[in-house]
Structures are given as structure tokens and as C-alpha cells.
Amino acid sequence: MNELTRIKKSGDLIQVPADLLIAIILVVFTLIFTLVPPLSDLPVRVPVGLVMVLFLPGYALIAALFPRDDDLDGIERVALSFGLSIAVVPLIGLALNYTPWGIRLTPVVVSLSAFTIVLLTAAHLRRAMLPDEVRFKVPFRRSLNSVKEEMTTNQTSRVDKILTVILVLAIISSISALVYVIVTPKQGEKFTEFYILGPGGMAYDYPTIVASGEKSTVIVGIVNHEYEIVNYTMTLELNNATIMEMEATLDHNETWERPITYVLDDPSDDQKLEFLLYREGNFTAPYRDLHLWVNVSATGISSSAASKENLAERLRLV
């Protein structure tokens, strides 16, 4: 109690150390550029997210465990920060896997941010309880003044100054190149997924044996992997006659999945029910096509009774 009273009187709780303050700002930036649209679509989310995943949780943990200046040196703190982050993040993901939220973007980012903020708060409190001369501090100002002194003093030769400038520029260029590679990944193969599922959302139980005039339902899905916005047109055809037509405009990596209900009126066996997908209004040839072979019985014959006569469903995906 006396220690807490001394801390309150000294104002140490108000003065947040620079390294902890920078870490808190990076956590806030991560939340903003990851979860808040349209900022979440900016490329800056990638480097900020990497720092959040690979460094900040471990740094916060090290700061809370070792508040004294002589506990660890700078290199050890940096190395342990990376190592503990790599160990802690999967454990948080494993814990989320057993919660109702699961391992998704929002729960993972919020959990990592809360974990880091709690440990940074604990690190601040532990440092505040120590005398000022033994607290760990990142010597930002001293390092900057040292660099300025090295660059401006007459004792440093011109060659040394040039080499120092080249080294700084090389480091900046390397970091810039790394960020560019991360935020502008190489495009992979361009393609579109086109699939049909049974009414239960699984790749079986297709309505291949139906009665004339009876409603049938399948689920049609389109996934755009074309690295651009694409306008799709899907038509359902039986014996070259169009039954229905639907349109969808999808961004890259966007999924369109809808239940499609239709009625077949022409009683006959081995009819080809085609699902044709066209792209950007080009109807000369389908971009993707699927089909089911269906048996349509006369009105009044139960489709469930007919299905017992043919248990093998015939589906061909082309």
C-alpha cells in the first residue's frame, strides 16, 4: 500500500515509458487497419499485422517479466520478443478454437490486442514500482543524439560518415523492399470455382429422379479467383431450353452461393440438365459448365418411390 501511495504521489503512473506507449499505439493501429473498413483494405494492414503477430505480444510479456534495466540486454529482449510471440500466438489461437467465436480474424485480433494491452499495463505498473535509476528504458533520445554526434563531430572522417549514410540507406531500402513484397504478392493462377450441391449443402443427394411438375432444389456456388471484379451470368437449361437465368457480380475471392429451385415438366429418362456459367456477357461459349443426368417421371409417381429403383446418382462435372 505504501508503494502504491508513493507511485501515485510521484506521478510515475502518468508518465508512460516511450517503448510501451509506442507498443500501445501499434496495437491501436492494428485494430483500426484490420477491422475498420475501408481502412482494412489498405496495404498497410500487412506490415502492421506482422508486427502485431510476430513481435508485440512477446515484447509485452518480456516487459512485464523483466522490468529492471539489468535483467536483460537489448539483444536478448528483442530475440525473446520474437520467440515468445511465435509461442504465444498459437496458444491464443488454440484457446479460441474451444470458444464459440472460433479462429476467425476478429476474435484473433481482439484477443491478441487485449493480451498485449494487459501485459503492457502490468509492465508499466512494475516499472513504476522501481526506482527510476534501475528501470528499463529504451534510450531513444540517447541513441539519436549519439548518431547526430557521430555525424557532426570533426573526429569522424568523411569516409566513415559516407559509410554510415550508405548503411542507413541500405537498411531503409531493405525494409521498403520487404514491405513491397509483402503488400504486393505475386498473382497466382486465375480461375473461377463453379459447383453444385444437394439441397442439404453436401456433394450428394442431388434431385436426379423427380416427378413431372415437382419442385427440385440444388445449391449453386461461384467463387471468383480472377484477381478482378467479374460479372457472371448463370443459366439453367434442359434439352437446350433455358429454364432460368441469374446474374452475379463478384470481387476477387468473393463467394456467391444460392439455392436454386426449378420445375421439370417433360417426362423422360436420361435428360441432361445443364448449369452454364458465362463471364462478362460473352455467350458464345460457357466459361464453366456442369450438368446432372435426371429422370423425370410422369405426374403422380412419387419421386421417393422412383429413387428406390435407382440408388446410384449420376453426376458429371465438366
C-alpha positions, 0 to 999 in steps of 0.5 A, spaced: 500 500 500 505 504 501 508 503 494 502 504 491 501 511 495 508 513 493 507 511 485 501 515 485 504 521 489 510 521 484 506 521 478 510 515 475 503 512 473 502 518 468 508 518 465 508 512 460 515 509 458 516 511 450 517 503 448 510 501 451 506 507 449 509 506 442 507 498 443 500 501 445 499 505 439 501 499 434 496 495 437 491 501 436 493 501 429 492 494 428 485 494 430 483 500 426 487 497 419 484 490 420 477 491 422 475 498 420 473 498 413 475 501 408 481 502 412 482 494 412 483 494 405 489 498 405 496 495 404 498 497 410 494 492 414 500 487 412 506 490 415 502 492 421 499 485 422 506 482 422 508 486 427 502 485 431 503 477 430 510 476 430 513 481 435 508 485 440 505 480 444 512 477 446 515 484 447 509 485 452 510 479 456 518 480 456 516 487 459 512 485 464 517 479 466 523 483 466 522 490 468 529 492 471 534 495 466 539 489 468 535 483 467 536 483 460 540 486 454 537 489 448 539 483 444 536 478 448 529 482 449 528 483 442 530 475 440 525 473 446 520 478 443 520 474 437 520 467 440 515 468 445 510 471 440 511 465 435 509 461 442 504 465 444 500 466 438 498 459 437 496 458 444 491 464 443 489 461 437 488 454 440 484 457 446 479 460 441 478 454 437 474 451 444 470 458 444 464 459 440 467 465 436 472 460 433 479 462 429 476 467 425 480 474 424 476 478 429 476 474 435 484 473 433 485 480 433 481 482 439 484 477 443 491 478 441 490 486 442 487 485 449 493 480 451 498 485 449 494 491 452 494 487 459 501 485 459 503 492 457 499 495 463 502 490 468 509 492 465 508 499 466 505 498 473 512 494 475 516 499 472 513 504 476 514 500 482 522 501 481 526 506 482 527 510 476 535 509 476 534 501 475 528 501 470 528 499 463 528 504 458 529 504 451 534 510 450 531 513 444 533 520 445 540 517 447 541 513 441 539 519 436 543 524 439 549 519 439 548 518 431 547 526 430 554 526 434 557 521 430 555 525 424 557 532 426 563 531 430 570 533 426 573 526 429 569 522 424 572 522 417 568 523 411 569 516 409 566 513 415 560 518 415 559 516 407 559 509 410 554 510 415 549 514 410 550 508 405 548 503 411 542 507 413 540 507 406 541 500 405 537 498 411 531 503 409 531 500 402 531 493 405 525 494 409 521 498 403 523 492 399 520 487 404 514 491 405 513 491 397 513 484 397 509 483 402 503 488 400 504 486 393 504 478 392 505 475 386 498 473 382 497 466 382 493 462 377 486 465 375 480 461 375 473 461 377 470 455 382 463 453 379 459 447 383 453 444 385 450 441 391 444 437 394 439 441 397 442 439 404 449 443 402 453 436 401 456 433 394 450 428 394 443 427 394 442 431 388 434 431 385 436 426 379 429 422 379 423 427 380 416 427 378 413 431 372 411 438 375 415 437 382 419 442 385 427 440 385 432 444 389 440 444 388 445 449 391 449 453 386 456 456 388 461 461 384 467 463 387 471 468 383 479 467 383 480 472 377 484 477 381 478 482 378 471 484 379 467 479 374 460 479 372 457 472 371 451 470 368 448 463 370 443 459 366 439 453 367 437 449 361 434 442 359 434 439 352 437 446 350 431 450 353 433 455 358 429 454 364 432 460 368 437 465 368 441 469 374 446 474 374 452 475 379 457 480 380 463 478 384 470 481 387 476 477 387 475 471 392 468 473 393 463 467 394 456 467 391 452 461 393 444 460 392 439 455 392 436 454 386 429 451 385 426 449 378 420 445 375 421 439 370 415 438 366 417 433 360 417 426 362 423 422 360 429 418 362 436 420 361 435 428 360 441 432 361 440 438 365 445 443 364 448 449 369 452 454 364 456 459 367 458 465 362 463 471 364 462 478 362 456 477 357 460 473 352 455 467 350 458 464 345 461 459 349 460 457 357 466 459 361 464 453 366 459 448 365 456 442 369 450 438 368 446 432 372 443 426 368 435 426 371 429 422 370 423 425 370 417 421 371 410 422 369 405 426 374 403 422 380 409 417 381 412 419 387 419 421 386 421 417 393 418 411 390 422 412 383 429 413 387 428 406 390 429 403 383 435 407 382 440 408 388 446 410 384 446 418 382 449 420 376 453 426 376 458 429 371 462 435 372 465 438 366 
